[in-house]
Amino acid sequence: MRPSDPFVDAVADNLLDRLEDCKKTFPTALCLGGSLEAVRRLLRGRGSIEKLIMMDTSNDMVKLCKDAEAAQQDSNQNIETSFVVGDEEFLPIKESSVDLVISCLGLHWTNDLPGAMIQCKLALKSDGLFLAAILGGETLKELRIACTVAQMEREGGISPRISPLAQVRDAGNLLTRAGFTLPGVDVDEYVVRYSSALELIEHLRTMGETNALLQRNNVLKRETALATAAIYDSMFAAEDGTIPATFQVIFMTGWKEHPSQQKAKRRGSATISFDDLQKQFSSDS
């Protein structure tokens, strides 16, 4: 892995910015795998976190993050940090024990995303916050197009080369299904420029964002790979010779229920109709 990835850092910083919009503090936080090192490095006191639990399914990734923490001298030294190897779908965290759950570019890898989000809600205390960033379905649309055209030309058919990703409309449904209140979803697109398609592929490998499908075709023919690079360059290259790659990032926000939170009125309790409102505004204009 790269010690500092500008794209990952930008997403993590954007995600953590949401903590500055909250007057509430979050003494205990759980950070799920994906971009553990970037999240911890960029916290900079946001959320007033006192205890941070960092969890990943990979023992090697946890060790890497632990080594990075030991080597850093930053403003987060006052945070009590612990490291756990665990699965998002079966969180080894006591129910109602954390104030904040953060996941940056990790949850789109889970096999059961709704189940993982339900586990996150169970781990949260009442009025706890769930913050997540996942890659959306429009991610790497240029590469998908180039791969499809190249495979049709060279092999006469197509097979998925990029893992399936959630669409924006799915994110709100996932939050509601998991039982979060006050759900919020917003989208950002990051366009990263590379010198060639091969550099893009290398970046995806260092990020760990290659295809994870079990039934994928493990063999990519040399002529298909070269054709993909050539088609990518001919269709999308800029005047300076660089090629763009679009990363769509979906940010999700949800809260665990609490009596202090605002709630929608009971259906049918309205005292004025929209027709009356429309007539009133029409007469005023």
Backbone as JSON, one array per atom type, in Angstrom:
{
  "sequence": "MRPSDPFVDAVADNLLDRLEDCKKTFPTALCLGGSLEAVRRLLRGRGSIEKLIMMDTSNDMVKLCKDAEAAQQDSNQNIETSFVVGDEEFLPIKESSVDLVISCLGLHWTNDLPGAMIQCKLALKSDGLFLAAILGGETLKELRIACTVAQMEREGGISPRISPLAQVRDAGNLLTRAGFTLPGVDVDEYVVRYSSALELIEHLRTMGETNALLQRNNVLKRETALATAAIYDSMFAAEDGTIPATFQVIFMTGWKEHPSQQKAKRRGSATISFDDLQKQFSSDS",
  "N": [[0.82, -1.2, 0.0], [0.33, 2.29, -0.63], [1.88, 4.81, 1.34], [0.48, 7.18, 1.69], [-2.39, 7.99, 0.12], [-3.65, 10.19, -2.18], [-6.33, 10.23, -3.19], [-7.78, 8.49, -1.44], [-7.26, 9.86, 0.94], [-8.64, 12.26, 0.43], [-11.32, 11.41, 0.34], [-11.63, 10.33, 2.94], [-11.18, 12.64, 4.48], [-13.32, 14.24, 3.68], [-15.42, 12.68, 4.64], [-14.96, 12.76, 7.41], [-15.35, 15.45, 7.85], [-18.03, 15.73, 8.32], [-18.37, 15.29, 10.98], [-17.8, 17.71, 12.11], [-20.07, 19.1, 11.7], [-21.74, 18.35, 13.68], [-23.0, 19.05, 16.88], [-22.86, 17.34, 18.94], [-20.68, 15.2, 20.86], [-18.41, 12.41, 20.48], [-17.32, 10.16, 22.38], [-16.45, 7.43, 22.28], [-15.41, 5.54, 19.56], [-15.83, 3.42, 16.72], [-13.92, 2.23, 14.13], [-14.22, 0.9, 11.01], [-12.75, -1.47, 8.7], [-10.98, -0.6, 5.64], [-10.01, 2.13, 5.13], [-8.33, 2.58, 7.38], [-5.91, 3.72, 8.39], [-5.79, 6.23, 7.13], [-8.13, 7.46, 8.12], [-7.62, 7.64, 10.9], [-5.3, 9.23, 10.89], [-6.23, 11.62, 9.86], [-8.11, 12.57, 11.61], [-7.73, 14.68, 13.56], [-8.78, 15.78, 15.98], [-11.49, 16.03, 15.48], [-14.87, 15.38, 16.33], [-14.28, 14.91, 18.95], [-13.15, 12.53, 19.92], [-12.24, 10.07, 22.27], [-11.64, 7.43, 22.74], [-10.66, 4.99, 20.47], [-11.55, 2.37, 18.43], [-10.12, 0.24, 16.19], [-10.84, -1.75, 13.47], [-10.42, -4.59, 11.37], [-10.86, -7.14, 8.89], [-8.59, -8.39, 8.12], [-5.63, -9.58, 9.45], [-3.09, -8.73, 8.73], [-3.56, -6.17, 7.72], [-4.43, -4.85, 10.01], [-2.08, -5.02, 11.53], [-0.41, -3.46, 9.92], [-1.61, -0.94, 10.2], [-1.25, -0.57, 12.92], [1.54, -0.44, 13.06], [1.93, 1.89, 11.58], [0.75, 3.76, 13.26], [2.51, 3.68, 15.43], [4.73, 4.83, 14.3], [4.03, 7.42, 13.82], [3.88, 10.84, 14.85], [1.57, 12.73, 15.96], [-1.4, 14.85, 16.23], [-3.19, 13.12, 17.32], [-2.32, 11.62, 19.41], [-3.34, 11.57, 21.96], [-5.54, 10.01, 21.9], [-6.97, 7.04, 22.98], [-6.17, 4.07, 21.57], [-7.23, 1.01, 20.21], [-6.83, -2.21, 18.68], [-8.52, -4.49, 16.58], [-9.19, -7.67, 15.17], [-11.69, -8.57, 13.1], [-14.99, -9.35, 11.74], [-17.14, -7.44, 9.7], [-19.73, -8.33, 9.36], [-20.25, -9.83, 11.55], [-19.89, -8.4, 14.1], [-17.48, -8.13, 16.63], [-18.24, -6.65, 18.89], [-19.63, -5.25, 21.79], [-23.14, -4.81, 22.27], [-24.69, -1.6, 22.0], [-22.46, 0.01, 22.76], [-20.72, 1.87, 21.61], [-20.26, 5.26, 20.49], [-20.01, 6.18, 17.94], [-19.76, 5.0, 14.64], [-17.56, 4.49, 12.05], [-16.93, 4.04, 8.63], [-14.81, 3.94, 5.98], [-14.64, 3.62, 2.66], [-14.89, 0.79, 2.7], [-17.13, -0.85, 3.28], [-18.37, -1.63, 0.9], [-17.25, -3.99, 0.22], [-18.33, -6.04, 1.68], [-20.13, -9.13, 1.92], [-22.75, -9.28, 2.79], [-24.22, -6.57, 2.91], [-26.56, -5.17, 4.0], [-26.86, -6.67, 6.37], [-24.43, -6.15, 7.66], [-24.68, -3.42, 8.19], [-26.82, -3.44, 9.94], [-25.6, -4.72, 12.08], [-23.81, -2.7, 12.76], [-25.59, -0.75, 13.69], [-26.61, -2.03, 15.97], [-24.36, -2.02, 17.57], [-24.12, 0.62, 18.26], [-24.67, 3.19, 20.7], [-27.66, 4.66, 22.09], [-28.8, 7.38, 20.16], [-26.46, 7.38, 18.75], [-24.07, 7.76, 16.05], [-23.82, 6.79, 12.66], [-21.49, 6.69, 10.15], [-20.55, 6.46, 6.82], [-18.66, 5.77, 3.86], [-18.9, 4.66, 0.61], [-17.97, 3.11, -2.5], [-19.71, 4.02, -5.44], [-22.05, 2.95, -8.03], [-21.36, 4.22, -10.45], [-18.68, 4.32, -10.51], [-15.5, 4.15, -12.06], [-16.48, 4.21, -14.7], [-15.46, 4.78, -17.2], [-13.44, 2.85, -17.53], [-14.97, 0.53, -17.48], [-16.45, 0.8, -19.85], [-14.37, 0.74, -21.78], [-13.3, -1.82, -21.3], [-15.49, -3.44, -21.94], [-15.91, -2.91, -24.7], [-13.43, -3.77, -25.73], [-13.4, -6.52, -25.04], [-15.61, -7.45, -26.46], [-14.69, -7.05, -29.05], [-12.32, -8.64, -29.17], [-12.87, -11.1, -27.92], [-15.47, -11.76, -28.38], [-17.47, -11.69, -26.5], [-18.5, -10.75, -23.13], [-17.24, -10.48, -19.77], [-17.57, -9.82, -16.28], [-15.27, -7.45, -15.06], [-14.97, -5.76, -13.02], [-15.92, -5.34, -9.67], [-19.38, -5.59, -8.63], [-21.25, -2.69, -7.66], [-23.04, -0.61, -5.31], [-25.93, 1.34, -6.15], [-26.91, 4.83, -6.08], [-29.59, 5.15, -5.32], [-29.98, 2.89, -3.83], [-28.69, 3.31, -1.41], [-30.1, 4.93, 0.49], [-32.27, 3.21, 0.95], [-30.92, 1.1, 2.16], [-30.06, 2.24, 4.59], [-32.53, 2.77, 5.81], [-33.59, 0.19, 5.93], [-31.82, -0.98, 7.72], [-32.61, 0.21, 10.01], [-31.91, 2.78, 10.82], [-32.38, 6.15, 11.95], [-33.29, 9.43, 10.72], [-32.01, 9.33, 8.11], [-29.41, 10.09, 5.78], [-28.12, 10.81, 2.56], [-25.53, 11.54, 0.34], [-23.68, 12.42, -2.62], [-20.48, 12.37, -4.13], [-18.27, 13.03, -6.84], [-15.12, 12.04, -7.85], [-12.54, 12.83, -9.96], [-9.79, 11.32, -11.12], [-6.61, 11.65, -12.57], [-4.5, 9.85, -14.77], [-1.36, 8.7, -16.15], [-1.55, 6.61, -17.9], [-3.63, 3.76, -18.8], [-2.59, 1.52, -17.61], [-1.3, 2.52, -15.36], [-3.52, 3.27, -13.89], [-4.66, 0.73, -13.37], [-2.66, -0.31, -11.75], [-2.87, 1.4, -9.56], [-5.43, 0.7, -8.62], [-4.89, -1.86, -7.77], [-3.09, -1.42, -5.64], [-4.82, -0.15, -3.93], [-6.44, -2.24, -3.34], [-8.74, -2.72, -4.79], [-9.55, -4.4, -6.87], [-11.33, -6.86, -8.9], [-13.57, -8.85, -6.99], [-15.24, -10.96, -7.31], [-16.24, -14.34, -6.96], [-16.86, -15.98, -9.12], [-15.55, -14.9, -11.24], [-13.73, -14.43, -14.33], [-10.54, -15.53, -14.3], [-8.5, -15.17, -16.05], [-7.02, -12.79, -18.03], [-6.61, -12.01, -21.23], [-3.64, -11.15, -23.04], [-3.86, -9.65, -25.42], [-6.4, -8.6, -25.14], [-6.1, -6.98, -22.88], [-4.25, -5.08, -23.84], [-5.79, -4.0, -25.88], [-7.85, -2.88, -24.4], [-6.48, -0.82, -23.04], [-5.72, 0.74, -25.25], [-8.21, 1.49, -26.35], [-9.32, 2.86, -24.22], [-7.57, 5.04, -24.1], [-8.03, 6.22, -26.63], [-10.72, 6.96, -26.47], [-11.07, 8.52, -24.18], [-8.87, 10.08, -23.5], [-7.19, 13.08, -22.48], [-6.14, 16.36, -23.73], [-3.58, 16.73, -22.81], [-2.57, 14.22, -22.72], [-3.14, 12.62, -20.55], [-5.32, 10.27, -18.85], [-8.7, 10.15, -17.66], [-10.22, 8.9, -14.66], [-13.19, 8.11, -13.15], [-14.4, 8.23, -9.9], [-17.11, 7.43, -8.09], [-18.41, 8.37, -5.06], [-20.4, 7.43, -2.4], [-21.84, 8.89, 0.32], [-23.03, 8.05, 3.47], [-25.25, 8.7, 6.14], [-26.55, 8.05, 9.32], [-28.62, 7.72, 12.25], [-28.89, 6.19, 15.49], [-31.98, 5.45, 17.08], [-33.49, 7.86, 19.3], [-35.19, 9.51, 21.97], [-34.98, 12.31, 21.79], [-34.74, 13.02, 19.18], [-36.0, 14.56, 16.19], [-39.21, 13.76, 14.84], [-41.38, 12.51, 12.28], [-44.72, 13.68, 11.84], [-47.74, 11.89, 12.73], [-49.34, 10.07, 10.16], [-51.99, 11.62, 8.48], [-52.5, 13.53, 10.36], [-52.36, 16.16, 9.63], [-53.4, 19.59, 9.48], [-53.99, 21.28, 7.48], [-54.44, 21.37, 3.96], [-52.51, 20.59, 0.97], [-53.67, 21.66, -1.26], [-55.0, 23.89, -0.26], [-52.81, 25.39, 0.56], [-51.6, 25.86, -1.9], [-53.54, 27.45, -3.15], [-53.45, 29.64, -1.45], [-50.81, 30.65, -1.83], [-51.0, 31.2, -4.52], [-52.89, 33.23, -4.61], [-51.51, 35.2, -3.19], [-49.47, 35.87, -4.95]],
  "CA": [[0.0, 0.0, 0.0], [1.01, 3.58, -0.58], [1.78, 5.38, 2.69], [-0.54, 8.22, 1.69], [-3.04, 8.01, -1.18], [-4.42, 11.44, -2.25], [-7.76, 9.97, -3.37], [-8.3, 7.95, -0.18], [-7.22, 10.95, 1.91], [-9.71, 13.22, 0.12], [-12.6, 10.8, 0.75], [-11.63, 10.25, 4.4], [-11.31, 14.0, 5.02], [-14.7, 14.65, 3.41], [-16.28, 11.94, 5.56], [-14.75, 13.25, 8.77], [-15.89, 16.81, 7.92], [-19.4, 15.65, 8.82], [-18.34, 15.36, 12.44], [-17.77, 19.12, 12.49], [-21.43, 19.61, 11.61], [-22.49, 17.84, 14.83], [-22.68, 19.63, 18.18], [-22.64, 16.2, 19.84], [-19.34, 14.6, 20.89], [-18.42, 10.96, 20.35], [-16.16, 9.69, 23.15], [-15.99, 6.1, 21.86], [-15.68, 5.35, 18.14], [-15.4, 2.2, 16.06], [-13.56, 2.47, 12.73], [-14.19, -0.36, 10.28], [-11.7, -1.59, 7.69], [-11.08, 0.11, 4.38], [-8.98, 3.17, 5.14], [-8.11, 2.8, 8.81], [-4.78, 4.6, 8.63], [-6.16, 7.58, 6.69], [-9.13, 8.01, 9.03], [-6.98, 8.02, 12.16], [-4.34, 10.31, 10.66], [-6.92, 12.86, 9.5], [-9.12, 12.93, 12.61], [-7.36, 16.02, 14.03], [-9.65, 16.26, 17.05], [-12.9, 16.09, 15.11], [-15.72, 14.44, 17.03], [-13.83, 14.8, 20.34], [-13.01, 11.09, 20.21], [-11.29, 9.76, 23.33], [-11.27, 6.02, 22.59], [-10.87, 4.59, 19.08], [-11.37, 0.94, 18.15], [-9.87, 0.07, 14.76], [-11.11, -3.15, 13.18], [-10.34, -5.05, 9.99], [-10.91, -8.61, 8.8], [-7.24, -8.87, 7.8], [-4.64, -9.39, 10.5], [-1.98, -7.97, 8.15], [-3.95, -4.76, 7.64], [-4.42, -4.33, 11.38], [-0.67, -4.86, 11.9], [0.1, -2.33, 9.16], [-2.13, 0.27, 10.82], [-0.61, -0.45, 14.22], [2.91, 0.02, 12.82], [1.86, 3.29, 11.14], [0.46, 4.58, 14.43], [3.72, 3.76, 16.24], [5.72, 5.67, 13.62], [3.54, 8.8, 13.66], [3.8, 11.76, 15.98], [0.57, 13.69, 15.49], [-2.33, 15.41, 17.22], [-4.1, 12.08, 17.8], [-1.64, 10.8, 20.39], [-4.13, 11.5, 23.19], [-6.65, 9.08, 21.72], [-6.68, 5.65, 23.35], [-6.46, 3.29, 20.37], [-7.1, -0.45, 20.3], [-6.92, -2.85, 17.36], [-9.3, -5.73, 16.64], [-9.41, -8.4, 13.93], [-13.09, -9.02, 13.15], [-15.79, -9.31, 10.51], [-18.23, -6.46, 9.79], [-21.03, -9.01, 9.4], [-20.39, -10.42, 12.89], [-19.05, -7.49, 14.87], [-17.12, -8.59, 17.98], [-18.39, -5.46, 19.73], [-20.81, -5.34, 22.65], [-24.25, -3.96, 21.84], [-24.87, -0.29, 22.64], [-21.19, 0.3, 23.46], [-19.94, 2.92, 20.97], [-21.03, 6.47, 20.12], [-19.8, 6.49, 16.53], [-19.2, 3.97, 13.75], [-17.06, 5.07, 10.81], [-16.38, 3.13, 7.63], [-14.39, 4.71, 4.81], [-14.26, 2.8, 1.5], [-14.72, -0.59, 3.1], [-18.36, -1.64, 3.36], [-18.81, -2.19, -0.38], [-16.64, -5.31, 0.07], [-19.03, -7.06, 2.47], [-21.06, -9.98, 1.18], [-24.09, -8.96, 3.26], [-24.16, -5.16, 3.32], [-27.62, -4.83, 4.96], [-26.57, -7.3, 7.65], [-23.32, -5.43, 8.29], [-25.19, -2.14, 8.69], [-27.63, -3.76, 11.13], [-24.63, -4.96, 13.14], [-23.31, -1.39, 13.18], [-26.64, -0.09, 14.48], [-26.68, -2.7, 17.26], [-23.18, -1.64, 18.36], [-24.23, 2.02, 18.64], [-25.49, 3.63, 21.81], [-28.79, 5.48, 21.69], [-28.38, 8.65, 19.58], [-25.14, 7.22, 18.14], [-23.99, 8.15, 14.64], [-23.2, 5.89, 11.68], [-20.93, 7.42, 9.01], [-19.89, 5.53, 5.9], [-18.43, 6.15, 2.47], [-18.7, 3.49, -0.23], [-17.89, 3.41, -3.93], [-21.0, 3.87, -6.09], [-22.13, 2.2, -9.28], [-20.77, 4.93, -11.58], [-17.22, 4.29, -10.36], [-14.7, 3.57, -13.16], [-17.34, 4.0, -15.87], [-14.61, 4.78, -18.4], [-12.78, 1.55, -17.63], [-16.0, -0.46, -17.81], [-16.75, 0.93, -21.28], [-13.22, 0.28, -22.55], [-13.21, -3.28, -21.15], [-16.6, -4.06, -22.67], [-15.63, -2.81, -26.14], [-12.26, -4.61, -26.05], [-13.78, -7.93, -24.94], [-16.49, -7.76, -27.6], [-13.87, -7.11, -30.27], [-11.29, -9.68, -29.13], [-13.32, -12.39, -27.41], [-16.83, -12.03, -28.81], [-18.37, -11.69, -25.35], [-17.98, -9.98, -22.0], [-17.33, -11.01, -18.41], [-17.33, -8.68, -15.38], [-13.89, -7.24, -14.62], [-15.03, -4.86, -11.87], [-16.93, -5.8, -8.72], [-20.63, -4.83, -8.65], [-21.3, -1.68, -6.61], [-24.38, -0.11, -5.02], [-26.39, 2.57, -6.78], [-27.28, 5.88, -5.12], [-30.95, 4.91, -4.81], [-29.94, 1.78, -2.86], [-28.08, 3.71, -0.14], [-31.16, 5.33, 1.42], [-33.02, 2.01, 1.31], [-30.1, 0.32, 3.08], [-30.12, 2.9, 5.89], [-33.87, 2.55, 6.37], [-33.73, -1.24, 6.23], [-31.01, -1.28, 8.91], [-33.29, 0.79, 11.16], [-31.36, 4.08, 11.21], [-33.28, 7.28, 11.83], [-32.74, 10.63, 10.07], [-31.01, 8.91, 7.11], [-28.95, 11.08, 4.8], [-27.24, 10.28, 1.52], [-25.08, 12.49, -0.68], [-22.74, 11.81, -3.58], [-19.4, 13.16, -4.72], [-17.49, 12.36, -7.88], [-13.7, 12.41, -7.89], [-11.91, 12.46, -11.23], [-8.35, 11.17, -10.94], [-5.95, 11.54, -13.88], [-3.36, 8.94, -14.82], [-0.59, 8.8, -17.38], [-1.99, 5.53, -18.79], [-4.56, 2.81, -18.19], [-1.81, 0.6, -16.79], [-1.09, 3.17, -14.07], [-4.8, 3.16, -13.2], [-4.78, -0.64, -12.88], [-1.72, -0.46, -10.65], [-3.44, 2.11, -8.42], [-6.53, -0.11, -8.11], [-4.3, -3.0, -7.06], [-2.55, -0.97, -4.36], [-5.98, 0.15, -3.1], [-7.18, -3.47, -3.08], [-10.06, -2.53, -5.38], [-9.77, -5.2, -8.07], [-12.56, -7.66, -8.87], [-13.59, -9.83, -5.9], [-16.25, -11.98, -7.57], [-15.71, -15.7, -6.98], [-17.09, -16.58, -10.43], [-14.93, -14.09, -12.29], [-12.75, -15.06, -15.21], [-9.24, -15.17, -13.74], [-7.52, -14.98, -17.12], [-7.2, -11.65, -18.92], [-5.69, -12.21, -22.34], [-2.76, -10.02, -23.28], [-4.38, -8.78, -26.49], [-7.57, -7.89, -24.6], [-5.6, -5.94, -22.0], [-3.68, -4.02, -24.67], [-6.89, -3.36, -26.59], [-8.55, -2.04, -23.4], [-5.67, 0.39, -22.84], [-5.78, 1.55, -26.46], [-9.57, 2.03, -26.48], [-9.43, 3.85, -23.13], [-6.82, 6.22, -24.51], [-8.66, 6.86, -27.8], [-12.05, 7.47, -26.16], [-11.16, 9.4, -23.02], [-7.63, 10.82, -23.21], [-7.23, 14.54, -22.54], [-5.17, 16.94, -24.65], [-2.24, 16.59, -22.26], [-2.18, 12.82, -22.78], [-3.58, 11.86, -19.38], [-6.66, 9.68, -18.96], [-9.45, 10.35, -16.42], [-10.96, 7.8, -14.06], [-14.2, 8.66, -12.26], [-14.76, 7.47, -8.71], [-18.33, 7.94, -7.46], [-18.4, 8.01, -3.65], [-21.68, 7.64, -1.74], [-21.69, 9.13, 1.76], [-24.26, 7.69, 4.18], [-25.34, 9.15, 7.53], [-27.74, 7.56, 10.0], [-28.56, 7.79, 13.71], [-29.7, 5.25, 16.26], [-33.13, 6.19, 17.61], [-33.4, 8.49, 20.62], [-36.4, 10.33, 22.15], [-34.76, 13.73, 21.51], [-34.67, 13.26, 17.73], [-37.26, 14.97, 15.57], [-39.95, 12.66, 14.2], [-42.46, 12.92, 11.4], [-46.04, 13.59, 12.44], [-48.53, 10.73, 12.34], [-50.04, 10.26, 8.89], [-53.38, 12.02, 8.66], [-52.64, 14.52, 11.43], [-52.23, 17.51, 9.07], [-54.58, 20.45, 9.69], [-54.19, 22.08, 6.27], [-54.12, 20.55, 2.79], [-51.63, 21.22, 0.0], [-54.52, 22.45, -2.16], [-55.22, 25.19, 0.4], [-51.54, 26.12, 0.5], [-51.4, 26.31, -3.29], [-54.47, 28.57, -3.38], [-52.98, 30.79, -0.67], [-49.64, 31.23, -2.49], [-51.43, 31.75, -5.82], [-53.57, 34.53, -4.38], [-50.51, 36.19, -2.77], [-48.66, 36.28, -6.1]],
  "C": [[0.85, 1.25, 0.0], [0.86, 4.17, 0.83], [0.72, 6.47, 2.79], [-1.1, 8.34, 0.28], [-3.92, 9.26, -1.26], [-5.93, 11.23, -2.41], [-8.39, 9.47, -2.08], [-8.32, 9.04, 0.89], [-8.35, 11.95, 1.69], [-11.07, 12.69, 0.57], [-12.69, 10.76, 2.27], [-11.83, 11.62, 5.03], [-12.73, 14.53, 4.84], [-15.66, 13.96, 4.37], [-16.18, 12.5, 6.98], [-15.25, 14.69, 8.95], [-17.3, 16.82, 8.51], [-19.47, 15.68, 10.34], [-18.34, 16.8, 12.93], [-19.15, 19.76, 12.41], [-22.29, 19.19, 12.8], [-22.05, 18.56, 16.11], [-22.35, 18.53, 19.2], [-21.19, 15.72, 19.76], [-19.47, 13.08, 20.88], [-17.2, 10.37, 21.07], [-15.58, 8.36, 22.68], [-16.39, 5.87, 20.41], [-15.13, 4.02, 17.66], [-15.14, 2.51, 14.59], [-13.4, 1.14, 12.04], [-13.2, -0.3, 9.13], [-12.0, -0.88, 6.39], [-9.95, 1.11, 4.28], [-8.66, 3.55, 6.58], [-7.04, 3.87, 9.06], [-5.13, 6.04, 8.26], [-7.14, 8.23, 7.65], [-8.47, 8.47, 10.32], [-6.06, 9.22, 11.99], [-5.05, 11.66, 10.46], [-7.98, 13.28, 10.51], [-8.93, 14.36, 13.12], [-8.38, 16.61, 15.03], [-11.12, 16.31, 16.71], [-13.7, 15.0, 15.82], [-15.37, 14.27, 18.49], [-13.72, 13.34, 20.79], [-11.92, 10.87, 21.25], [-10.78, 8.32, 23.22], [-11.64, 5.56, 21.19], [-10.55, 3.1, 18.93], [-11.24, 0.77, 16.65], [-9.95, -1.41, 14.41], [-11.0, -3.45, 11.69], [-10.39, -6.58, 10.0], [-9.53, -9.21, 8.56], [-6.28, -8.55, 8.94], [-3.47, -8.55, 10.0], [-2.31, -6.48, 8.07], [-3.97, -4.12, 9.02], [-2.99, -4.08, 11.84], [-0.06, -3.65, 11.19], [-0.34, -1.01, 9.79], [-1.48, 0.51, 12.18], [0.82, 0.07, 14.08], [2.94, 1.49, 12.41], [1.6, 4.21, 12.32], [1.72, 4.76, 15.28], [4.75, 4.71, 15.64], [5.32, 7.13, 13.55], [3.61, 9.56, 14.98], [2.83, 12.87, 15.56], [-0.34, 14.12, 16.63], [-3.26, 14.36, 17.81], [-3.47, 11.2, 18.88], [-2.44, 10.64, 21.69], [-5.31, 10.55, 23.08], [-6.2, 7.67, 22.1], [-7.12, 4.73, 22.21], [-6.26, 1.8, 20.63], [-7.38, -1.05, 18.91], [-7.58, -4.22, 17.49], [-9.36, -6.35, 15.25], [-10.83, -8.97, 14.01], [-13.8, -8.8, 11.83], [-16.94, -8.32, 10.7], [-19.6, -7.12, 9.91], [-21.29, -9.69, 10.74], [-19.5, -9.63, 13.84], [-18.75, -8.05, 16.27], [-17.17, -7.44, 18.99], [-19.69, -5.59, 20.53], [-21.89, -4.38, 22.16], [-24.31, -2.68, 22.68], [-23.62, 0.13, 23.42], [-20.37, 1.42, 22.83], [-20.85, 4.07, 20.56], [-20.99, 6.75, 18.63], [-19.23, 5.28, 15.82], [-18.83, 4.63, 12.44], [-16.57, 3.96, 9.89], [-16.07, 3.93, 6.38], [-13.88, 3.75, 3.73], [-13.98, 1.35, 1.9], [-15.97, -1.43, 3.0], [-18.82, -2.21, 2.03], [-18.18, -3.55, -0.66], [-17.4, -6.4, 0.83], [-20.0, -7.85, 1.61], [-22.5, -9.62, 1.53], [-24.08, -7.53, 3.8], [-25.3, -4.78, 4.27], [-27.36, -5.43, 6.35], [-25.45, -6.59, 8.4], [-23.79, -4.11, 8.88], [-26.09, -2.35, 9.91], [-26.72, -4.03, 12.32], [-24.06, -3.64, 13.68], [-24.33, -0.67, 14.06], [-26.73, -0.71, 15.88], [-25.52, -2.28, 18.16], [-23.28, -0.21, 18.89], [-25.07, 2.21, 19.9], [-26.68, 4.42, 21.26], [-28.3, 6.87, 21.28], [-26.95, 8.6, 19.04], [-25.2, 7.46, 16.65], [-23.27, 7.09, 13.81], [-22.77, 6.73, 10.48], [-20.21, 6.44, 8.1], [-19.73, 6.17, 4.53], [-18.15, 4.87, 1.69], [-18.6, 3.93, -1.69], [-19.23, 3.11, -4.58], [-20.91, 3.23, -7.46], [-21.54, 2.89, -10.5], [-19.25, 4.97, -11.51], [-16.57, 3.57, -11.54], [-15.55, 3.3, -14.4], [-16.53, 4.0, -17.15], [-13.95, 3.43, -18.61], [-13.77, 0.45, -18.0], [-16.31, -0.42, -19.3], [-15.62, 0.37, -22.12], [-13.09, -1.23, -22.49], [-14.28, -3.98, -21.97], [-16.33, -4.06, -24.17], [-14.49, -3.74, -26.52], [-12.63, -6.09, -26.01], [-14.71, -8.33, -26.08], [-15.69, -7.91, -28.87], [-12.97, -8.34, -30.3], [-11.82, -11.06, -28.76], [-14.76, -12.73, -27.8], [-17.85, -12.09, -27.69], [-17.74, -10.93, -24.21], [-18.12, -10.77, -20.71], [-16.97, -9.87, -17.48], [-15.87, -8.62, -14.94], [-13.82, -6.35, -13.39], [-16.16, -5.33, -10.96], [-18.21, -4.96, -8.83], [-20.69, -3.89, -7.45], [-22.73, -1.15, -6.47], [-24.67, 1.16, -5.81], [-26.83, 3.56, -5.7], [-28.65, 5.59, -4.5], [-30.98, 3.8, -3.77], [-29.49, 2.25, -1.48], [-29.13, 4.11, 0.89], [-31.98, 4.15, 1.88], [-32.25, 1.16, 2.32], [-30.14, 0.91, 4.49], [-31.46, 2.65, 6.58], [-34.06, 1.1, 6.78], [-32.96, -1.62, 7.49], [-31.62, -0.67, 10.16], [-32.73, 2.11, 11.63], [-32.43, 5.16, 11.06], [-32.54, 8.46, 11.2], [-31.69, 10.26, 9.01], [-30.67, 10.02, 6.14], [-27.97, 10.47, 3.84], [-26.82, 11.42, 0.61], [-23.93, 11.86, -1.46], [-21.7, 12.82, -4.02], [-18.74, 12.35, -5.81], [-16.08, 12.92, -7.88], [-13.13, 11.92, -9.21], [-10.39, 12.49, -11.03], [-7.71, 10.96, -12.3], [-4.68, 10.71, -13.78], [-2.63, 9.11, -16.15], [-1.0, 7.74, -18.39], [-2.97, 4.63, -18.04], [-3.83, 1.83, -17.28], [-1.52, 1.19, -15.42], [-2.37, 3.12, -13.24], [-4.97, 1.78, -12.59], [-3.86, -0.86, -11.68], [-2.25, 0.24, -9.38], [-4.58, 1.3, -7.8], [-5.99, -1.3, -7.32], [-3.75, -2.58, -5.7], [-3.67, -0.58, -3.39], [-6.72, -1.11, -2.68], [-8.57, -3.43, -3.67], [-10.23, -3.26, -6.7], [-10.99, -6.09, -7.87], [-12.5, -8.74, -7.8], [-14.62, -10.94, -6.14], [-15.62, -13.37, -7.64], [-15.81, -16.31, -8.38], [-16.51, -15.75, -11.58], [-14.01, -14.94, -13.16], [-11.35, -14.6, -14.77], [-8.2, -14.85, -14.8], [-7.91, -13.76, -17.95], [-6.15, -11.75, -20.01], [-4.89, -10.94, -22.62], [-3.33, -9.07, -24.33], [-5.61, -8.0, -26.03], [-7.13, -6.74, -23.71], [-5.03, -4.77, -22.8], [-4.76, -3.26, -25.42], [-7.67, -2.44, -25.64], [-7.81, -0.73, -23.19], [-5.76, 1.32, -24.04], [-7.14, 2.22, -26.62], [-9.79, 3.12, -25.42], [-8.77, 5.16, -23.56], [-7.52, 6.96, -25.65], [-9.99, 7.51, -27.46], [-12.04, 8.57, -25.11], [-9.94, 10.27, -22.75], [-7.83, 12.32, -23.37], [-6.14, 15.05, -23.48], [-3.73, 16.79, -24.14], [-1.76, 15.14, -22.21], [-2.61, 11.99, -21.59], [-4.98, 11.28, -19.63], [-7.38, 9.86, -17.63], [-10.08, 9.04, -15.95], [-11.91, 8.39, -13.02], [-14.47, 7.71, -11.11], [-15.99, 8.13, -8.09], [-18.35, 7.45, -6.01], [-19.75, 8.4, -3.03], [-21.44, 7.77, -0.24], [-23.04, 8.87, 2.43], [-24.17, 8.12, 5.64], [-26.64, 8.62, 8.13], [-27.53, 7.58, 11.51], [-29.34, 6.64, 14.31], [-30.77, 6.04, 17.0], [-32.9, 6.69, 19.04], [-34.62, 9.4, 20.77], [-36.22, 11.79, 21.76], [-34.78, 14.04, 20.01], [-36.04, 13.67, 17.18], [-37.89, 13.8, 14.82], [-41.04, 13.24, 13.31], [-43.8, 12.77, 12.13], [-46.78, 12.35, 11.92], [-49.29, 11.04, 11.05], [-51.51, 10.58, 9.16], [-53.59, 13.08, 9.72], [-52.54, 15.96, 10.93], [-53.52, 18.3, 9.26], [-54.86, 21.35, 8.49], [-53.73, 21.26, 5.07], [-53.18, 21.32, 1.85], [-52.43, 22.06, -1.0], [-54.76, 23.84, -1.58], [-53.96, 26.04, 0.36], [-51.3, 26.68, -0.89], [-52.3, 27.51, -3.6], [-53.98, 29.83, -2.68], [-51.79, 31.46, -1.36], [-50.01, 31.82, -3.85], [-52.09, 33.09, -5.67], [-52.58, 35.6, -3.96], [-49.7, 36.71, -3.95], [-49.5, 37.07, -7.08]]
}
